[in-house]
Structure formats: structure tokens, C-alpha cells
Amino acid sequence: MQNAKKILSDLQNGIIHPIYFLSGEESYFIDEIAHYIEANILDESEKGFNQMVLYGRDVTVDDIVSNAKRYPMMAERQVVIVKEAQDLSRTIDKLASYVENPQPTTVLVICYKYKKLDGRKPLAKVLKKSGVHFESKKLYENQVGDWLRGIVTQKGYQINPKAAHILVEYLGTDLSKVNNEIKKLMLILPKGSEITPEAIEENIGISKDFNNFELRKAVGERDIVKAQRISLYFTQNPKDNPLVLTISSLYGFFSNLLKYHGLPQKDKSSVAKALGVNPYFVGEYTTAARHYPMKRVSAAIALLREADVKSKGVGSSAFATPDILKELLVKIMG
């Protein structure tokens, strides 16, 4: 994430390299850098003759090199962007000879999504000398919240910590998906306003009351009635609330609770840092720790492992699946 910011900052300050090789699992940062170059390096009057977008499925490495070696027309430089370059994975190393001696008036951008280069091959080695090689890594779930808050602030909005958590819980760590939903909200909400759980429920359709975040909170408080109400909602809406993800969410909560019990310092900032959570949520672990001493936490983790196996069809018939969560909650909170 920081590397992507550095590349964008350099571009904004006029530091432009002849080659940008953008690879890795997280497509969001690759698209962000490529889009900035496509939109800003050349003036609109220069783009017609000097900006070209190619697709990996339609070209060869030789075609890319041939286009990159052209001279710009009535402009200081030309831009060649190769999207979906992962379709050239079998031959991409042939690009090494061009990278070793790139055309100084060309900005070549290779978008090599969902894959990484073999660091032992010549291409990866020469990229270190002649260009920018950015590997876009997937963010961990606890990092997505920070990224989301940064994006929202940058756009002139605020987001409630609970709202951010609900979005990440529901949409996962796919940054493009999260960003698309945030864009929809920003089209509806006035600039400068706060994105709340209510706004998410009204405009995206994610329930502010029936979600994994609220279930964890109910379990932490040993609120059996609320937990079973959420459980019933989940079993009635299994497509939007997959059991496997619910069990994973509870497992993460109890794993963190186990760490909490072992912390020498339990002030808000120390706990937030140790558990990798927003300080806003530390109180939930403090409450849960009173209800679940370490021995009960260990038992809960064992029950969650057992339920996870059942949810995947091992030792449990398909007809029993709706009852797995209900039974699990009774055992954990009973």
C-alpha cells in the first residue's frame, strides 16, 4: 500500500520512469497506478497519436517491444499500457532485453495481475535497474479498515468505525469491490457527511443489525437471545451469510480473545496494537474477557474447529447444516 502511494506521489511530482511493471494478487493498486498514468502523463491533445492501450490476449511480447520502440509524434513522450499482461506469462521473460535498454521517450506500463514474477529470472533482475517493479499484495483484513478510512477521508467524507467494519466483514478484502460500494454511497450522501451503518443498510442492503459483527458482539456479551435471533436470520438468508464465513469470523474473535488474556498491558492502545484492531472495538474484548476466562476461550476455539469441519460436510448431513450454528452458539454461551 505504501509502495503504491510512493509511485503515485512520484508521478504527481513529475518523476516518471520508462517502465512500470505492476504485478501481484491485489488488482486495485495496479489499476490505480495504470489509470493515473493513462489519465495524466499526456495532455489530451497528445493522446491521439502517442497513447496506446494493448491487451495481453491480443498481442505478443514482440508486438509490445515494437510499439515501445516507436518515437512520439509532436510530444515529449509516448505511453504504452499493456492490460491483462498475465495472458503472456509463458513468454513475458522475453521482455528482459527491452527492459535492459528501454526507449527513454516511452512510458511502458505492464499490468500483470494475479501473478508474480520469478525473482530468479532475468526480467525480474533487470527491472530493478531500469524500471519500477511493483508487487501488489493482498491486504490482511485488519489492514483493509485503515485503507478504507484513508480513501473515505481523501474523498472528503468520514466513516463510522462500525460501518467500516460491517463493509469489510460483508465484502471481504477485495479492495475494488469495497471501493465500488463506497463510490455508490458517495453519489448519494452529501460531501463531508459520515458514512454510518444506517446509510450502508439503506443504500447497499447490508443489515446493520444482522451481521457477523453484531453476532460477535452478542456472543462476547453472552446475550443468548440476540445471538440466536441473528443465527435464525442467517439460516433464513444463507446466500448472504455463508456459515463458513460466520465460523471464521467467530474463530478470529476468540483467537484474539485468547491473545487478550495473555497481554501484560490491557490499556486501549496496547490492546489495539497487539490485536490489530481499531481502538473503538477494544471495549468488546474487555467485556468478552469477563464472560470467557482463558479455559472457556480454549473450549470455544475447539468447538469452532469442530463446527468448521461439519460446515464443510464432514460428519454432518446437508439437512443438519442450518442447526450447526444454533448448536454451536448454545455450547459456547451455555
C-alpha positions, 0 to 999 in steps of 0.5 A: 500500500505504501509502495503504491502511494510512493509511485503515485506521489512520484508521478504527481511530482513529475518523476516518471520512469520508462517502465512500470511493471505492476504485478501481484494478487491485489488488482486495485493498486495496479489499476490505480497506478495504470489509470493515473498514468493513462489519465495524466502523463499526456495532455489530451491533445497528445493522446491521439497519436502517442497513447496506446492501450494493448491487451495481453490476449491480443498481442505478443511480447514482440508486438509490445517491444515494437510499439515501445520502440516507436518515437512520439509524434509532436510530444515529449513522450509516448505511453504504452499500457499493456492490460491483462499482461498475465495472458503472456506469462509463458513468454513475458521473460522475453521482455528482459532485453527491452527492459535492459535498454528501454526507449527513454521517450516511452512510458511502458506500463505492464499490468500483470495481475494475479501473478508474480514474477520469478525473482530468479529470472532475468526480467525480474533482475533487470527491472530493478535497474531500469524500471519500477517493479511493483508487487501488489499484495493482498491486504490482511483484513485488519489492514483493509479498515485503515485503507478504507478510512484513508480513501473515505477521508481523501474523498472528503467524507468520514466513516463510522468505525462500525460501518467500516467494519460491517463493509469489510466483514460483508465484502471481504478484502477485495479492495475494488469491490469495497471501493465500488460500494463506497463510490455508490454511497458517495453519489448519494450522501452529501460531501463531508457527511459520515458514512454510518451503518444506517446509510450502508443498510439503506443504500447497499442492503447490508443489515446493520443489525444482522451481521457477523459483527453484531453476532460477535458482539452478542456472543462476547456479551453472552446475550443468548437471545440476540445471538440466536435471533441473528443465527435464525436470520442467517439460516433464513438468508444463507446466500448472504451469510455463508456459515463458513464465513460466520465460523471464521469470523467467530474463530478470529474473535476468540483467537484474539480473545485468547491473545487478550488474556495473555497481554501484560498491558490491557490499556486501549492502545496496547490492546489495539496494537497487539490485536490489530484492531481499531481502538473503538472495538477494544471495549468488546474484548474487555467485556468478552474477557469477563464472560470467557476466562482463558479455559472457556476461550480454549473450549470455544476455539475447539468447538469452532474447529469442530463446527468448521469441519461439519460446515464443510460436510464432514460428519454432518448431513446437508439437512443438519447444516442450518442447526450447526450454528444454533448448536454451536452458539448454545455450547459456547454461551451455555 
